[in-house]
Amino acid sequence: DQALGSAYIEAHGTIQAFAESTLVLALTWHKCCKYILGVSLSTGEVAILQFDRNFEEAKVIHRVPRPHSNEAWSLAWTPSPYSPDQHPTQGLYSGGDDSRLRGIIFTMKPDQNITAATQSAIIGGERGLPGHDAGITAILPLPLGLQAGQDIILTGSYDEYIRVYTLHDHRHDCPNNRPKV
């Protein structure tokens, strides 16, 4: 234990959820479901893990096979709030070495678990959203839509540019839901 003023860091445990040859490149906790973790992998895959209540074990509850042709460098959940009254949808954005922004949409259950079987859409289609000329290394979704039913997504890349995407809300039926760069 290293003392940092009155705070310290203590190792709690180690979990190996993937093969030893697979690198975990990005992690993001779900905003409302405290036991759900999104991860991006060196295989180009994106996975969702669920921890037990003591954070001692984790199981892969959904794995998106190769949404990226190379490493998936960055990851972020959509900024939608969780509502226990309904079964809202939630998206997980990923950015990869293939220069594409991707997103997978899931339905949430009232017990705050992801129903992977009800995957409803892939943002950007099979090829992902174009825009960068090099790998996407950072994603920041903002709940600051220009109008109702839109989110703003900022992305950073090896191409030295920041891109601003406007994505129409996948959580509701919105006309003209095509993303814009």
Secondary structure, 3 states (H helix, E strand, C coil): CEEECCEEECCCCCCCCCCCCCCEEEEEECCCCCCEEEEEECCCCEEEEEECCCCCCEEEEEEECCCCCCCEEEEEECCCCCCCCCCCEEEEEEEECCCCEEEEEEEECCCCCEEHHHCCEEECHHHCECCCCCCEEEEEEECCCCCCCEEEEEEEECCCCEEEEEEECCCCCCCCCCCEC
